[in-house]
Amino acid sequence: CMFLARVLIGKTTIGNSSMKTRPLGFDSTTDGNHIFVTYHDAQAYAEYLITYKSK
């Protein structure tokens, strides 16, 4: 199964792998292209649970 989630990214800044938390004034970090990192569970919720069946 897989979750389809809505994620609030808010104000972002470029991050790096050594960050443990977001910098002050920002809600999330990004690699600038495709990856966004959030730091609080409340920023996302599962909208759908998608299940698969074998034929």
mmCIF file as Biopython writes it, N, C-alpha, C and O atoms, coordinates in Angstrom:
data_model
#
loop_
_atom_site.group_PDB
_atom_site.id
_atom_site.type_symbol
_atom_site.label_atom_id
_atom_site.label_alt_id
_atom_site.label_comp_id
_atom_site.label_asym_id
_atom_site.label_entity_id
_atom_site.label_seq_id
_atom_site.pdbx_PDB_ins_code
_atom_site.Cartn_x
_atom_site.Cartn_y
_atom_site.Cartn_z
_atom_site.occupancy
_atom_site.B_iso_or_equiv
_atom_site.auth_seq_id
_atom_site.auth_asym_id
_atom_site.pdbx_PDB_model_num
ATOM 1   N N  . CYS A ? 1  ? 0.841  -1.181  0.000   1.0 0.0 1  A 1 
ATOM 2   C CA . CYS A ? 1  ? 0.000  0.000   0.000   1.0 0.0 1  A 1 
ATOM 3   C C  . CYS A ? 1  ? 0.889  1.248   0.000   1.0 0.0 1  A 1 
ATOM 4   O O  . CYS A ? 1  ? 2.084  1.189   0.287   1.0 0.0 1  A 1 
ATOM 5   N N  . MET A ? 2  ? 0.267  2.361   -0.328  1.0 0.0 2  A 1 
ATOM 6   C CA . MET A ? 2  ? 0.989  3.625   -0.427  1.0 0.0 2  A 1 
ATOM 7   C C  . MET A ? 2  ? 0.056  4.749   0.015   1.0 0.0 2  A 1 
ATOM 8   O O  . MET A ? 2  ? -1.138 4.721   -0.285  1.0 0.0 2  A 1 
ATOM 9   N N  . PHE A ? 3  ? 0.590  5.725   0.718   1.0 0.0 3  A 1 
ATOM 10  C CA . PHE A ? 3  ? -0.181 6.903   1.097   1.0 0.0 3  A 1 
ATOM 11  C C  . PHE A ? 3  ? 0.026  8.004   0.065   1.0 0.0 3  A 1 
ATOM 12  O O  . PHE A ? 3  ? 1.140  8.225   -0.408  1.0 0.0 3  A 1 
ATOM 13  N N  . LEU A ? 4  ? -1.053 8.685   -0.276  1.0 0.0 4  A 1 
ATOM 14  C CA . LEU A ? 4  ? -0.980 9.920   -1.047  1.0 0.0 4  A 1 
ATOM 15  C C  . LEU A ? 4  ? -1.248 11.028  -0.048  1.0 0.0 4  A 1 
ATOM 16  O O  . LEU A ? 4  ? -2.324 11.086  0.548   1.0 0.0 4  A 1 
ATOM 17  N N  . ALA A ? 5  ? -0.276 11.904  0.138   1.0 0.0 5  A 1 
ATOM 18  C CA . ALA A ? 5  ? -0.370 12.904  1.204   1.0 0.0 5  A 1 
ATOM 19  C C  . ALA A ? 5  ? -0.358 14.322  0.655   1.0 0.0 5  A 1 
ATOM 20  O O  . ALA A ? 5  ? 0.207  14.596  -0.404  1.0 0.0 5  A 1 
ATOM 21  N N  . ARG A ? 6  ? -0.988 15.202  1.391   1.0 0.0 6  A 1 
ATOM 22  C CA . ARG A ? 6  ? -0.886 16.645  1.158   1.0 0.0 6  A 1 
ATOM 23  C C  . ARG A ? 6  ? 0.147  17.161  2.150   1.0 0.0 6  A 1 
ATOM 24  O O  . ARG A ? 6  ? 0.087  16.843  3.338   1.0 0.0 6  A 1 
ATOM 25  N N  . VAL A ? 7  ? 1.093  17.955  1.663   1.0 0.0 7  A 1 
ATOM 26  C CA . VAL A ? 7  ? 2.169  18.444  2.519   1.0 0.0 7  A 1 
ATOM 27  C C  . VAL A ? 7  ? 2.273  19.959  2.376   1.0 0.0 7  A 1 
ATOM 28  O O  . VAL A ? 7  ? 2.380  20.486  1.268   1.0 0.0 7  A 1 
ATOM 29  N N  . LEU A ? 8  ? 2.241  20.642  3.504   1.0 0.0 8  A 1 
ATOM 30  C CA . LEU A ? 8  ? 2.407  22.090  3.531   1.0 0.0 8  A 1 
ATOM 31  C C  . LEU A ? 8  ? 3.894  22.389  3.694   1.0 0.0 8  A 1 
ATOM 32  O O  . LEU A ? 8  ? 4.481  22.090  4.734   1.0 0.0 8  A 1 
ATOM 33  N N  . ILE A ? 9  ? 4.504  22.980  2.661   1.0 0.0 9  A 1 
ATOM 34  C CA . ILE A ? 9  ? 5.942  23.250  2.745   1.0 0.0 9  A 1 
ATOM 35  C C  . ILE A ? 9  ? 6.243  24.663  3.216   1.0 0.0 9  A 1 
ATOM 36  O O  . ILE A ? 9  ? 7.339  24.921  3.715   1.0 0.0 9  A 1 
ATOM 37  N N  . GLY A ? 10 ? 5.298  25.582  3.069   1.0 0.0 10 A 1 
ATOM 38  C CA . GLY A ? 10 ? 5.496  26.947  3.553   1.0 0.0 10 A 1 
ATOM 39  C C  . GLY A ? 10 ? 6.694  27.624  2.923   1.0 0.0 10 A 1 
ATOM 40  O O  . GLY A ? 10 ? 6.959  27.448  1.734   1.0 0.0 10 A 1 
ATOM 41  N N  . LYS A ? 11 ? 7.419  28.397  3.715   1.0 0.0 11 A 1 
ATOM 42  C CA . LYS A ? 11 ? 8.604  29.129  3.242   1.0 0.0 11 A 1 
ATOM 43  C C  . LYS A ? 11 ? 9.806  28.191  3.284   1.0 0.0 11 A 1 
ATOM 44  O O  . LYS A ? 11 ? 10.126 27.641  4.337   1.0 0.0 11 A 1 
ATOM 45  N N  . THR A ? 12 ? 10.471 28.006  2.147   1.0 0.0 12 A 1 
ATOM 46  C CA . THR A ? 12 ? 11.574 27.048  2.060   1.0 0.0 12 A 1 
ATOM 47  C C  . THR A ? 12 ? 12.920 27.742  1.911   1.0 0.0 12 A 1 
ATOM 48  O O  . THR A ? 12 ? 13.009 28.908  1.525   1.0 0.0 12 A 1 
ATOM 49  N N  . THR A ? 13 ? 13.965 26.982  2.233   1.0 0.0 13 A 1 
ATOM 50  C CA . THR A ? 13 ? 15.342 27.417  2.013   1.0 0.0 13 A 1 
ATOM 51  C C  . THR A ? 13 ? 16.156 26.200  1.605   1.0 0.0 13 A 1 
ATOM 52  O O  . THR A ? 13 ? 15.733 25.070  1.846   1.0 0.0 13 A 1 
ATOM 53  N N  . ILE A ? 14 ? 17.302 26.407  0.999   1.0 0.0 14 A 1 
ATOM 54  C CA . ILE A ? 14 ? 18.175 25.302  0.619   1.0 0.0 14 A 1 
ATOM 55  C C  . ILE A ? 14 ? 18.723 24.651  1.882   1.0 0.0 14 A 1 
ATOM 56  O O  . ILE A ? 14 ? 19.200 25.333  2.789   1.0 0.0 14 A 1 
ATOM 57  N N  . GLY A ? 15 ? 18.648 23.320  1.932   1.0 0.0 15 A 1 
ATOM 58  C CA . GLY A ? 15 ? 19.131 22.581  3.092   1.0 0.0 15 A 1 
ATOM 59  C C  . GLY A ? 15 ? 20.318 21.705  2.735   1.0 0.0 15 A 1 
ATOM 60  O O  . GLY A ? 15 ? 20.776 21.686  1.592   1.0 0.0 15 A 1 
ATOM 61  N N  . ASN A ? 16 ? 20.811 20.977  3.738   1.0 0.0 16 A 1 
ATOM 62  C CA . ASN A ? 16 ? 21.876 20.006  3.513   1.0 0.0 16 A 1 
ATOM 63  C C  . ASN A ? 16 ? 21.679 18.835  4.460   1.0 0.0 16 A 1 
ATOM 64  O O  . ASN A ? 16 ? 20.875 18.917  5.388   1.0 0.0 16 A 1 
ATOM 65  N N  . SER A ? 17 ? 22.398 17.757  4.236   1.0 0.0 17 A 1 
ATOM 66  C CA . SER A ? 17 ? 22.182 16.513  4.982   1.0 0.0 17 A 1 
ATOM 67  C C  . SER A ? 17 ? 22.549 16.605  6.460   1.0 0.0 17 A 1 
ATOM 68  O O  . SER A ? 17 ? 22.158 15.730  7.232   1.0 0.0 17 A 1 
ATOM 69  N N  . SER A ? 18 ? 23.276 17.621  6.876   1.0 0.0 18 A 1 
ATOM 70  C CA . SER A ? 18 ? 23.659 17.729  8.289   1.0 0.0 18 A 1 
ATOM 71  C C  . SER A ? 18 ? 22.618 18.468  9.131   1.0 0.0 18 A 1 
ATOM 72  O O  . SER A ? 18 ? 22.756 18.526  10.353  1.0 0.0 18 A 1 
ATOM 73  N N  . MET A ? 19 ? 21.584 19.031  8.511   1.0 0.0 19 A 1 
ATOM 74  C CA . MET A ? 19 ? 20.571 19.797  9.257   1.0 0.0 19 A 1 
ATOM 75  C C  . MET A ? 19 ? 19.693 18.870  10.096  1.0 0.0 19 A 1 
ATOM 76  O O  . MET A ? 19 ? 19.207 17.854  9.600   1.0 0.0 19 A 1 
ATOM 77  N N  . LYS A ? 20 ? 19.495 19.217  11.348  1.0 0.0 20 A 1 
ATOM 78  C CA . LYS A ? 20 ? 18.619 18.463  12.247  1.0 0.0 20 A 1 
ATOM 79  C C  . LYS A ? 20 ? 17.253 19.118  12.366  1.0 0.0 20 A 1 
ATOM 80  O O  . LYS A ? 20 ? 16.275 18.456  12.714  1.0 0.0 20 A 1 
ATOM 81  N N  . THR A ? 21 ? 17.177 20.402  12.084  1.0 0.0 21 A 1 
ATOM 82  C CA . THR A ? 21 ? 15.925 21.144  12.152  1.0 0.0 21 A 1 
ATOM 83  C C  . THR A ? 21 ? 15.981 22.273  11.133  1.0 0.0 21 A 1 
ATOM 84  O O  . THR A ? 21 ? 17.038 22.578  10.581  1.0 0.0 21 A 1 
ATOM 85  N N  . ARG A ? 22 ? 14.851 22.875  10.896  1.0 0.0 22 A 1 
ATOM 86  C CA . ARG A ? 22 ? 14.779 23.966  9.920   1.0 0.0 22 A 1 
ATOM 87  C C  . ARG A ? 22 ? 15.415 25.222  10.498  1.0 0.0 22 A 1 
ATOM 88  O O  . ARG A ? 22 ? 15.383 25.424  11.712  1.0 0.0 22 A 1 
ATOM 89  N N  . PRO A ? 23 ? 15.986 26.062  9.660   1.0 0.0 23 A 1 
ATOM 90  C CA . PRO A ? 23 ? 16.503 27.344  10.140  1.0 0.0 23 A 1 
ATOM 91  C C  . PRO A ? 23 ? 15.350 28.245  10.586  1.0 0.0 23 A 1 
ATOM 92  O O  . PRO A ? 23 ? 14.238 28.127  10.072  1.0 0.0 23 A 1 
ATOM 93  N N  . LEU A ? 24 ? 15.607 29.133  11.528  1.0 0.0 24 A 1 
ATOM 94  C CA . LEU A ? 24 ? 14.574 30.059  11.987  1.0 0.0 24 A 1 
ATOM 95  C C  . LEU A ? 24 ? 14.037 30.873  10.818  1.0 0.0 24 A 1 
ATOM 96  O O  . LEU A ? 24 ? 14.801 31.326  9.966   1.0 0.0 24 A 1 
ATOM 97  N N  . GLY A ? 25 ? 12.734 31.056  10.782  1.0 0.0 25 A 1 
ATOM 98  C CA . GLY A ? 25 ? 12.103 31.820  9.717   1.0 0.0 25 A 1 
ATOM 99  C C  . GLY A ? 25 ? 11.680 31.000  8.519   1.0 0.0 25 A 1 
ATOM 100 O O  . GLY A ? 25 ? 11.096 31.538  7.578   1.0 0.0 25 A 1 
ATOM 101 N N  . PHE A ? 26 ? 11.967 29.694  8.535   1.0 0.0 26 A 1 
ATOM 102 C CA . PHE A ? 26 ? 11.605 28.819  7.426   1.0 0.0 26 A 1 
ATOM 103 C C  . PHE A ? 26 ? 10.782 27.640  7.937   1.0 0.0 26 A 1 
ATOM 104 O O  . PHE A ? 26 ? 10.886 27.250  9.100   1.0 0.0 26 A 1 
ATOM 105 N N  . ASP A ? 27 ? 9.957  27.078  7.041   1.0 0.0 27 A 1 
ATOM 106 C CA . ASP A ? 27 ? 9.090  25.954  7.399   1.0 0.0 27 A 1 
ATOM 107 C C  . ASP A ? 27 ? 9.619  24.622  6.897   1.0 0.0 27 A 1 
ATOM 108 O O  . ASP A ? 27 ? 9.269  23.575  7.442   1.0 0.0 27 A 1 
ATOM 109 N N  . SER A ? 28 ? 10.454 24.644  5.872   1.0 0.0 28 A 1 
ATOM 110 C CA . SER A ? 28 ? 10.986 23.418  5.290   1.0 0.0 28 A 1 
ATOM 111 C C  . SER A ? 28 ? 12.275 23.735  4.542   1.0 0.0 28 A 1 
ATOM 112 O O  . SER A ? 28 ? 12.615 24.898  4.322   1.0 0.0 28 A 1 
ATOM 113 N N  . THR A ? 29 ? 12.989 22.669  4.152   1.0 0.0 29 A 1 
ATOM 114 C CA . THR A ? 29 ? 14.199 22.832  3.355   1.0 0.0 29 A 1 
ATOM 115 C C  . THR A ? 29 ? 14.031 22.071  2.049   1.0 0.0 29 A 1 
ATOM 116 O O  . THR A ? 29 ? 13.160 21.209  1.926   1.0 0.0 29 A 1 
ATOM 117 N N  . THR A ? 30 ? 14.873 22.399  1.079   1.0 0.0 30 A 1 
ATOM 118 C CA . THR A ? 30 ? 14.785 21.781  -0.239  1.0 0.0 30 A 1 
ATOM 119 C C  . THR A ? 30 ? 16.174 21.631  -0.841  1.0 0.0 30 A 1 
ATOM 120 O O  . THR A ? 30 ? 17.123 22.295  -0.426  1.0 0.0 30 A 1 
ATOM 121 N N  . ASP A ? 31 ? 16.276 20.738  -1.836  1.0 0.0 31 A 1 
ATOM 122 C CA . ASP A ? 31 ? 17.515 20.645  -2.602  1.0 0.0 31 A 1 
ATOM 123 C C  . ASP A ? 31 ? 17.499 21.632  -3.762  1.0 0.0 31 A 1 
ATOM 124 O O  . ASP A ? 31 ? 18.468 21.734  -4.515  1.0 0.0 31 A 1 
ATOM 125 N N  . GLY A ? 32 ? 16.390 22.360  -3.901  1.0 0.0 32 A 1 
ATOM 126 C CA . GLY A ? 32 ? 16.262 23.348  -4.955  1.0 0.0 32 A 1 
ATOM 127 C C  . GLY A ? 32 ? 15.564 22.838  -6.196  1.0 0.0 32 A 1 
ATOM 128 O O  . GLY A ? 32 ? 15.238 23.620  -7.089  1.0 0.0 32 A 1 
ATOM 129 N N  . ASN A ? 33 ? 15.324 21.517  -6.267  1.0 0.0 33 A 1 
ATOM 130 C CA . ASN A ? 33 ? 14.718 20.943  -7.463  1.0 0.0 33 A 1 
ATOM 131 C C  . ASN A ? 33 ? 13.509 20.063  -7.173  1.0 0.0 33 A 1 
ATOM 132 O O  . ASN A ? 33 ? 12.381 20.402  -7.531  1.0 0.0 33 A 1 
ATOM 133 N N  . HIS A ? 34 ? 13.758 18.923  -6.517  1.0 0.0 34 A 1 
ATOM 134 C CA . HIS A ? 34 ? 12.709 17.918  -6.383  1.0 0.0 34 A 1 
ATOM 135 C C  . HIS A ? 34 ? 12.418 17.469  -4.955  1.0 0.0 34 A 1 
ATOM 136 O O  . HIS A ? 34 ? 11.331 16.958  -4.687  1.0 0.0 34 A 1 
ATOM 137 N N  . ILE A ? 35 ? 13.341 17.643  -4.056  1.0 0.0 35 A 1 
ATOM 138 C CA . ILE A ? 35 ? 13.193 17.113  -2.698  1.0 0.0 35 A 1 
ATOM 139 C C  . ILE A ? 35 ? 12.865 18.247  -1.736  1.0 0.0 35 A 1 
ATOM 140 O O  . ILE A ? 35 ? 13.538 19.278  -1.714  1.0 0.0 35 A 1 
ATOM 141 N N  . PHE A ? 36 ? 11.813 18.036  -0.939  1.0 0.0 36 A 1 
ATOM 142 C CA . PHE A ? 36 ? 11.436 18.980  0.109   1.0 0.0 36 A 1 
ATOM 143 C C  . PHE A ? 36 ? 11.408 18.223  1.425   1.0 0.0 36 A 1 
ATOM 144 O O  . PHE A ? 36 ? 10.881 17.111  1.483   1.0 0.0 36 A 1 
ATOM 145 N N  . VAL A ? 37 ? 11.964 18.801  2.481   1.0 0.0 37 A 1 
ATOM 146 C CA . VAL A ? 37 ? 12.016 18.168  3.797   1.0 0.0 37 A 1 
ATOM 147 C C  . VAL A ? 37 ? 11.225 19.021  4.769   1.0 0.0 37 A 1 
ATOM 148 O O  . VAL A ? 37 ? 11.475 20.218  4.908   1.0 0.0 37 A 1 
ATOM 149 N N  . THR A ? 38 ? 10.251 18.385  5.455   1.0 0.0 38 A 1 
ATOM 150 C CA . THR A ? 38 ? 9.503  19.068  6.503   1.0 0.0 38 A 1 
ATOM 151 C C  . THR A ? 38 ? 9.973  18.533  7.849   1.0 0.0 38 A 1 
ATOM 152 O O  . THR A ? 38 ? 10.545 17.445  7.922   1.0 0.0 38 A 1 
ATOM 153 N N  . TYR A ? 39 ? 9.737  19.284  8.900   1.0 0.0 39 A 1 
ATOM 154 C CA . TYR A ? 39 ? 10.296 18.938  10.206  1.0 0.0 39 A 1 
ATOM 155 C C  . TYR A ? 39 ? 9.245  18.716  11.281  1.0 0.0 39 A 1 
ATOM 156 O O  . TYR A ? 39 ? 9.584  18.468  12.438  1.0 0.0 39 A 1 
ATOM 157 N N  . HIS A ? 40 ? 7.966  18.804  10.910  1.0 0.0 40 A 1 
ATOM 158 C CA . HIS A ? 40 ? 6.891  18.594  11.874  1.0 0.0 40 A 1 
ATOM 159 C C  . HIS A ? 40 ? 5.816  17.716  11.248  1.0 0.0 40 A 1 
ATOM 160 O O  . HIS A ? 40 ? 5.425  17.933  10.102  1.0 0.0 40 A 1 
ATOM 161 N N  . ASP A ? 41 ? 5.336  16.724  11.999  1.0 0.0 41 A 1 
ATOM 162 C CA . ASP A ? 41 ? 4.295  15.825  11.496  1.0 0.0 41 A 1 
ATOM 163 C C  . ASP A ? 41 ? 3.032  16.569  11.088  1.0 0.0 41 A 1 
ATOM 164 O O  . ASP A ? 41 ? 2.320  16.129  10.186  1.0 0.0 41 A 1 
ATOM 165 N N  . ALA A ? 42 ? 2.746  17.689  11.740  1.0 0.0 42 A 1 
ATOM 166 C CA . ALA A ? 42 ? 1.514  18.433  11.453  1.0 0.0 42 A 1 
ATOM 167 C C  . ALA A ? 42 ? 1.535  19.093  10.073  1.0 0.0 42 A 1 
ATOM 168 O O  . ALA A ? 42 ? 0.510  19.612  9.631   1.0 0.0 42 A 1 
ATOM 169 N N  . GLN A ? 43 ? 2.674  19.083  9.388   1.0 0.0 43 A 1 
ATOM 170 C CA . GLN A ? 43 ? 2.762  19.690  8.063   1.0 0.0 43 A 1 
ATOM 171 C C  . GLN A ? 43 ? 2.212  18.779  6.972   1.0 0.0 43 A 1 
ATOM 172 O O  . GLN A ? 43 ? 2.093  19.206  5.824   1.0 0.0 43 A 1 
ATOM 173 N N  . ALA A ? 44 ? 1.877  17.542  7.301   1.0 0.0 44 A 1 
ATOM 174 C CA . ALA A ? 44 ? 1.390  16.597  6.294   1.0 0.0 44 A 1 
ATOM 175 C C  . ALA A ? 44 ? 0.261  15.753  6.857   1.0 0.0 44 A 1 
ATOM 176 O O  . ALA A ? 44 ? 0.214  15.454  8.050   1.0 0.0 44 A 1 
ATOM 177 N N  . TYR A ? 45 ? -0.650 15.376  5.962   1.0 0.0 45 A 1 
ATOM 178 C CA . TYR A ? 45 ? -1.678 14.410  6.341   1.0 0.0 45 A 1 
ATOM 179 C C  . TYR A ? 45 ? -1.960 13.504  5.160   1.0 0.0 45 A 1 
ATOM 180 O O  . TYR A ? 45 ? -1.906 13.919  4.002   1.0 0.0 45 A 1 
ATOM 181 N N  . ALA A ? 46 ? -2.258 12.264  5.479   1.0 0.0 46 A 1 
ATOM 182 C CA . ALA A ? 46 ? -2.559 11.278  4.442   1.0 0.0 46 A 1 
ATOM 183 C C  . ALA A ? 46 ? -3.963 11.531  3.913   1.0 0.0 46 A 1 
ATOM 184 O O  . ALA A ? 46 ? -4.938 11.474  4.662   1.0 0.0 46 A 1 
ATOM 185 N N  . GLU A ? 47 ? -4.058 11.811  2.621   1.0 0.0 47 A 1 
ATOM 186 C CA . GLU A ? 47 ? -5.359 12.071  2.018   1.0 0.0 47 A 1 
ATOM 187 C C  . GLU A ? 47 ? -5.996 10.773  1.531   1.0 0.0 47 A 1 
ATOM 188 O O  . GLU A ? 47 ? -7.211 10.599  1.626   1.0 0.0 47 A 1 
ATOM 189 N N  . TYR A ? 48 ? -5.173 9.863   1.010   1.0 0.0 48 A 1 
ATOM 190 C CA . TYR A ? 48 ? -5.678 8.583   0.506   1.0 0.0 48 A 1 
ATOM 191 C C  . TYR A ? 48 ? -4.723 7.469   0.889   1.0 0.0 48 A 1 
ATOM 192 O O  . TYR A ? 48 ? -3.516 7.685   0.998   1.0 0.0 48 A 1 
ATOM 193 N N  . LEU A ? 49 ? -5.266 6.274   1.093   1.0 0.0 49 A 1 
ATOM 194 C CA . LEU A ? 49 ? -4.478 5.055   1.235   1.0 0.0 49 A 1 
ATOM 195 C C  . LEU A ? 49 ? -4.745 4.234   -0.012  1.0 0.0 49 A 1 
ATOM 196 O O  . LEU A ? 49 ? -5.876 3.808   -0.247  1.0 0.0 49 A 1 
ATOM 197 N N  . ILE A ? 50 ? -3.725 4.014   -0.802  1.0 0.0 50 A 1 
ATOM 198 C CA . ILE A ? 50 ? -3.859 3.277   -2.055  1.0 0.0 50 A 1 
ATOM 199 C C  . ILE A ? 50 ? -3.373 1.859   -1.817  1.0 0.0 50 A 1 
ATOM 200 O O  . ILE A ? 50 ? -2.247 1.647   -1.366  1.0 0.0 50 A 1 
ATOM 201 N N  . THR A ? 51 ? -4.226 0.889   -2.120  1.0 0.0 51 A 1 
ATOM 202 C CA . THR A ? 51 ? -3.859 -0.520  -1.951  1.0 0.0 51 A 1 
ATOM 203 C C  . THR A ? 51 ? -3.784 -1.190  -3.316  1.0 0.0 51 A 1 
ATOM 204 O O  . THR A ? 51 ? -4.460 -0.777  -4.258  1.0 0.0 51 A 1 
ATOM 205 N N  . TYR A ? 52 ? -2.968 -2.213  -3.411  1.0 0.0 52 A 1 
ATOM 206 C CA . TYR A ? 52 ? -2.754 -2.946  -4.658  1.0 0.0 52 A 1 
ATOM 207 C C  . TYR A ? 52 ? -3.148 -4.396  -4.457  1.0 0.0 52 A 1 
ATOM 208 O O  . TYR A ? 52 ? -3.013 -4.939  -3.360  1.0 0.0 52 A 1 
ATOM 209 N N  . LYS A ? 53 ? -3.637 -5.026  -5.524  1.0 0.0 53 A 1 
ATOM 210 C CA . LYS A ? 53 ? -3.960 -6.451  -5.499  1.0 0.0 53 A 1 
ATOM 211 C C  . LYS A ? 53 ? -3.206 -7.144  -6.620  1.0 0.0 53 A 1 
ATOM 212 O O  . LYS A ? 53 ? -3.038 -6.589  -7.705  1.0 0.0 53 A 1 
ATOM 213 N N  . SER A ? 54 ? -2.752 -8.367  -6.347  1.0 0.0 54 A 1 
ATOM 214 C CA . SER A ? 54 ? -2.129 -9.184  -7.392  1.0 0.0 54 A 1 
ATOM 215 C C  . SER A ? 54 ? -3.219 -9.825  -8.224  1.0 0.0 54 A 1 
ATOM 216 O O  . SER A ? 54 ? -4.281 -10.180 -7.712  1.0 0.0 54 A 1 
ATOM 217 N N  . LYS A ? 55 ? -2.949 -9.969  -9.500  1.0 0.0 55 A 1 
ATOM 218 C CA . LYS A ? 55 ? -3.932 -10.636 -10.371 1.0 0.0 55 A 1 
ATOM 219 C C  . LYS A ? 55 ? -3.729 -12.117 -10.367 1.0 0.0 55 A 1 
ATOM 220 O O  . LYS A ? 55 ? -4.461 -12.843 -11.040 1.0 0.0 55 A 1 
#
